[in-house]
Every structure is written in structure tokens, then in C-alpha cells.
Amino acid sequence: MSVKPAAVYDPVAKAFHWGIALLVLIILVTAGFIETPQWLVDDQLRKTIFIIHKTAGFLVLPLTLARLVWRSVQIPPPLPIKKMPLWQVIAAIFTHRSLYVLSILTPLAGWALVSTTHKGLVLFGFIPMPSLPFLHPYMASIDIVRSFFASLHETFAILLASLIVIHIGASFMHHFVDRDDILLRIAPKGMEGFLKKIRGR
């Protein structure tokens, strides 16, 4: 007996989606402050921002993996393929899969980067995490290794941020232009009424 897909995402899937979205927002905001001038952000504040950035970045990794596991056992709502042009279907599938991939690769690259330092990765400022198995702090003296992982992390982050902008833009287009329920099915339950109201039902 086949299981019929639900019309909306279940509460756990919504929690994963918005939890990861909040973490990514924190990551992007803190990343913007890390490179600010000394007169604007002193060393102590910069250190705190770095801790927040690395902690939020790392948490995206296990949450994304858990989300993928949950998605494999909980059938998500299908795309309204009959109402969408083929290019939109292809773009939606590509964007979603790329977001998952980059949500794994970006924190992994960041973890690899801090694994080449003597401080390593310390969550919340007091929970030490092991370095990745194939890396070690002695690599901190090898500039080309650190530069490689720094460039990799930055590239993945830029791609992830770009896809998020596209993803948000597509969601708004579906909601306000196509006037379908794509956004409503992932929206928190308390936001559904508000979203319908600003769209005009």
C-alpha cells in the first residue's frame, strides 16, 4: 500500500528548515562583522563573533544530515508539476539539491580550515571538537593548505548565499505572483494566516 504525500510539510521538517535558516542567517551576519575594521569591532568582540560564527556553522552540518534522514522516511509534499513550466521544475530540483550539498560542504570546509589551526574548533567557546582525521594543527605553518581551505570555504559560502537569495526570491514569486501554496506548505503554522493576508488570500 503506497503512502500518499502530505499537502504540507510536517512539524519536524518545518523545524529543520527554519532552524537551519536561522543558523545560516547568523552565519552570514557574523561573517560580515569578522572582517570589519579594528575601530569598529575590538578584539574581544571579534573573538565572540568568531565563536558564534563557527558554532552556528558547525551546527548546520548535523542538522542538515538529520534533515536528510528525516526526509528519506517522511515523504515531502510534491511539487505542483502540472502548474509549473518545465524550467521551473528543473530549477527547483537543482536549487534544493544544491542547497543540501552546500549546507554540508560549507561547514565541512570551515571545519577543515580550523582543523589546521592550533586552537581548533571550540563550540560555544568551551566545547572542544576534534580536528578532521586527515588534518592536524601542524599544518597551520603550511600557508598553501590554509589558503586552500579558506578559499574553498569562502567559495562554498558565496554559492550557498547566492542560492538562498534565489530560493527566497522563487518562494516570493510563487506566493505573490503565481499565488500557489509553495510557501504556505513550509511556513510555520502561526504564519499561514499572515502570509495569506498580505497576499490577499
Buried (B, 14 or more C-beta within 10 A) or exposed (E): EEEEEBEBBBEEBBBBBBBBBEBBEBBBEBBEBEEEEEEEBEEEEBEBBBBBBBBBBBBBBEBBEEBEEBBEEBEBBEBBEEEBEEEBEEBBEEBBEBBBBBBBBBBBBBBBBBBBBEEBBBBEEEEEBEBBEEBEBEBBEEEEBBEBBBEBBBBBBEBBBEBBEBBEEBBEBBBEEBEBBBBBBBBEEEEBEEBBEEBEE
